[in-house]
Amino acid sequence: MSGTEGTHPATTKSRHAFHVLLDLLGELDARFLGPEWKTERPQDIADGHRYILHLLYQALDFLFEGDPERPVFRRNQSPNMKVLGDCSDAIFHRVCVRPDRTYRIRGNMAGAVFVSISQYTGSTTGVMRVTSSIDDTALGIGPDGSFDIVLGPTERPGRWFKLDPDADSLSIRHYFEEANCVAADPTKVIPLSIEPLDPPGPRPAPDDASIAAGIQRVASYVRGITLAQPPFMQAGKVPSWVSTTPNQFNPPEPPRPDIGWANLAAVYAQAPYALGPDEALVMEGRFPKCRCANVNLWNRYMQTYDYVTRTVSLNRKQTTLEADGHFRMVLAHRNPGVPNWLDTGGRHDGIIFWRFLLVEEPVAPLRTQVVPISELRKR
């Protein structure tokens, strides 16, 4: 038996960072999933644990070994990674960058109805802000749907997007309007690449300092997305398009750039719903002339419900319109036998979130009414 058996190994930077992460998880359980963040119901606590693990999954994939010198786009949301307001009709990718580097991005619309590139600051702290965005109208889309653009601090010939001096990550969004939710299709691939114009050479071997730094990025990001944010629906902290009145929407409006994950080409409307076992919420309105429109159901952590096996979202292609062109959607706990049913999955309360992209006219108000399910077929 060696004389060191049973003793604790020497302290390392990675061990210190690892224990900071472990302590953070304990703090999240005690505070973020407690009264301070108005999280007291068993379902909200359980959803919160799932959300934290999804955040951790995303942070490990995106930031732990994220290398802005040798960037690679990573899928940012999926049925098993629901973070930051995911969408059943979209595929998002993210990548870490350095603002003093120049990169070439090559990609393709891949059948999407809308594509955008957004720059962010604060991505490694989780307290994010959009610095600038462009959409496919500025990408020079080719006949085959392809695009090729250079991003950097200094203008270059051809398609060029200025890399902002405080940008630390990019997001590329592809939105679709198809009969089936594209985010539920594991075979859907978006051709997308990024490469530095000045090759950085081989990647250094991982060491104590670099592994510790990666763990620190993960912990910082998860803390910033959770404990650095105000408690749930705190008064005076929600945008004007976010209603705090159940089953009632405020007028749809564009988001402010300081809303961390906002799409600056969008108009949003959000409201909580609350329904009894035999009640249904009827939503009526008109789709504006726009590039894309959809509605998703979220839990309080802005995670979509199960769009793989249930109808918890609708885009324009999936929606049956009335004879005069307006839509009538029905949110209910069981199938009411009418078109455009949104399935709550048995959740008696949650969030309804609308997106309208590149709108060309004002978005009409969303009218709502709570009715007995038994009355729906009579209307």
N, C-alpha and C positions, 0 to 999 in steps of 0.2 A: 504494500500500500504506500502510495507516495505521501510525502509529508504535507502536500498542499490540498489533498482531497478534502472536500467539505468546506474549504475556505472560499470567500467571495473574491472573484477576479478583481484585478486592479480597475479603478474608476477610469472611464473613458468619456470623451465628449458625446459619443453616440449613446452611452448609457444615461448620461444626464438628460439629453434630449428625449430619449425614450420615456423616461420617468415623468418629464414635463407633459408629454402626450398622455400618459396614463392618468396623471393628476387631472388633466383637462377633462378626460372622459368622466371621471368621478364628479368634477364640478358641474359638468353638463347635466348629469343625472340629478344632482342635488338642486341646482338653480334653474337651468333652462327647462327642465321637466318638473318644475315645482311652482308654488304659488307666485313667486316673483315674476314669472312669465305667464301667469294665469293658466297653468297647466296642471289640472287637478283631477280631471275625469280619467278613468282607466283607459278608455279608447285613445284619448289625446296623449297619454303617457306612452302607450304602446306604439302609436304612430310616431311619437317623438324619438323613441329608440330606433325604429326603422329609418327615420330620416337621418339621424346622426350617423348610422352605419352607411347609408347611401352617400352622405357627405364625405365620410372617411374613405369610402371606395373611390369617389371622384378625386379627392385630394391625393391619394396614393398613386392613382393612375396618371394624374395631370402634373403634380408638383414634386412628388418624392424624387424622381429622377428626371424631371423636366429640365431640358438643357437648351437655353436660348442660343447657344453657339451652334448646336446641331438639332434644330427643332423638328418635331414630327407632330402632325395633327393627330389629336386623339378624339374619339367619339365622346361627346360631353354628357349625353343623356341617353337613357335606354329604359326598357321596362324594369330593369334591375338597378338603375341609377337615376332616380327621379330627384332632381335638385333644381333650385332656382327657377321654378315656374316652367316645368317641362311641358311639351306639347305633343299630342299624338300624331299631328300632321307635319312634324318637322324633324330634321336630323341636324344636330348642332355639332360642330367641331371646335376645339380650342387648341392653342399652342402658346408657349412662352416665347417672348422675343426680347431683344435688347434694343433700346431706342437709338443707339449709336451704330447699329448694324444695318446692312442693306440686304433684302431678301427678294427672291422671285417666287411668286405663288402661281401655280398652274392648277386649274380645276375645270369643272364642267357643271352645267346646270342639272344634268342627270334627270331631266324630266320635271324639275321643280318649277313652280310658277313664280317664285321669288327667291333671290339669293342676295345676301348682304355680307359685308366684311365690317366688323366693328373693332375699334381699339379700346383697350381698358387700362386704367391705372389702379393700383391697389389689389391686383389679383393675388399676390402672395400674402396679403394680410386679410383678405376676405371682405374688406371695406372698399368695394369697387365703385368706379365711376366711369361712364362712357366718355372718351375724349373726342372721338369722331367716328363717322361711319360713311360708307358708300354702298350703293346697291347695284344690281345688275345693269341698270341704265348707264352706268359709268364704267363697266368692265369690258366693253368691246366684245360682246358675246359673238362667237363665230357661228357659221351655219350648222356646225355639229354640236353646238352648245358649249364649246370650250372657251376658256378665258386664260389670259396670261398677263400678269401685272407685277410691277416692281414696287416694293415698299422700302422706304429708307428716308433718312433725314435730308438728303440732298437730291434735287430733281435730276431725273435721268430721262433720256429720250424714250419715246413710246409711252405706253400706259404706266403711270406712276401715281402712287398714293403716298403722301407725306406721312412718315412715321413720326408721331407726336413725341416731344422730348421727354414725357413722363410715361409713355406707354410701356407696359410690361407683358401684355398678352393680346392675342387676337381671337376673335370668334367669327366663324363663318356659319351662317344659318341658311339652310335649304328648306323652304316651305313647299308643301304639296297639297293639291286638292284632288284626291283619288277616292275611289269607292271603298277602299280598305285603308286603315290607318298605316301610313308608311313606317312609323316608328315601331310598329309591331312586326315588321318584316325583317327577320334576321339575315336575309339574303340581299337586302338593298345595300349597294356599295356606291359611295360618292367618290369619283376620281379626284384626288386632292393631294397636292404636294407643296412643300416649301423648302427652299434651300438657300443658304447664305451665298452671296456673290463672291465673298472672299472665304475660301475653304479654311476651316479652323484646324485641320489636321486631326490625328487620332484622339479619341476621348481619353482623358487621364484615368488611370485605374482608381476605383473607389477606395477611399481611405477613411480613417476615423472622422476627420474634419468634414469631408464631403457627405458622408452618410449622416452625420449629426445635423448638417445644414439642411439636408432633405427632410429629416424628421421635423426640424424646426419649422420649415415651410408648411408642412402638413398641419402641425398644431396651430400655427398662426392663422392659416386659412380657415380651419374649422372654427376657431374661436371668433374670428371676424364675422363669419356668416351667422353665428349664433349669439354669443354673449355680448358682442359689440353692437348688436341691433336692438332697437327698442322693443319692449314687451309687446306681445301680440295685440294688434289693433289699438295701440295706445292713442288716446285722444290727441288730436292736433298733429299727429305724425303720419297720417295717411294722405295720399294724393286726392285731388278733388274728384277723380273718376272712380275712386274706391268708396262704395257705399258701406255704411255700417248698420244700415237698416235691413233686417231680413226680408228677402223676397222683393226688393225694390232697388232699381239701378239709378245712379246719378248719370248725367249726360256724358257720353263717351268723349274722351279727350286724348291728345298726345301726351306721352310721359315726359318728365323732366330728365335731363342728362344725368343728374346726380342719383337717380334710382339705379342701383348697381347693375342690374342685368337687363335694363330696358332696351327695347328695339326702337331706335329713333325714327324709323319709318312707319311706326304703328300708331294706331288709335286704340285705346283700351277702355274697357268697362268691366267693373268687378263688383259683385255683391254677394253677401252671405245668403244662404237659403236655410229655412227651418220648416220642416213639414211633419205633420202627424202621420200615423200609419195609413190612414185612408185619404190623405190629402195629396193633391198634385199642384205643381206650379206651372201655369201656362205663360209662356214668353212669346210675345208677338212683336214683329218689326219688319224692316225691309233691308236687304243687303244693299249697301251703297255700291256705286261703281268703284271698284278697287281691284288690286292684284290678288288678294287672298282674304278670306274671312273664315273664322272658326270659333267654336265655343268649346271649352273644356271644363270638366268638374275637377276640383282640387280638394284636398284636405287642408287643414289650417297651416300646413308647412309647404303649401304650394306644390304639392305632389299630385299628379293626375291619379284618378281612380284607375282600375284595371281595364285598359283599352284593348288588351289582347283577347279577352273572353267576353267582354260586355260592351255595350254602346254607351260610352260615357263622354263622347264628344261628337260634334257634327261640323262638317265643312259644307260649302255650297253644293258640291257634287253629291253629298250624302243626304241633302235636305230636300224634302218634297214641299214645293211651294203651293200656296192656295191659288185659286183661279185668277185673282187680281195681282198675283206676283209677290204677295207678302208671305212671310213664314210664320208658322205656329208650332212651337216646340213645347213638349210636355215633359217636365221633370217629375218622376214618380218612383215609388219603391217597388212597384210591380208593373208589368206590361198593361197599359190601359187600353190596348187594342186600337190605337190611333197612330198616324204617321209621326215620325220625328220624336220618338220616345228616348229620353235620356235616363239611364238607369242609375239610381243612387246606390245600388248595391246594398241597400238596407241602412245606409247612413242617413239619419234623420236631420242632420245639419252638415253643412260644408260650404264650399265657395264655388261660385259660377264665374268663369273668366272668359271674356270676349277679346279677340284680336281682329283688327282690320288693318291690312297692310297697303300702303301707297293709295290711300283714298283720294278720289277725285271730286268728291262732293261731301257735304255734311252727312254725318251718320245720324239717322233718325233715332229718336228716343226708343228705348226698349220698354214696351208695356208689359206689365205682369199682373197676374191674378191668381190667388190661391182658391182652388175649387175642390169639391169632393171628387174622388176618382170615378165614382158611379155616375157623375153628371157629364163626363167628358164626351161620351158617344152621343149624347143628346144635343150637344152644342153645334 
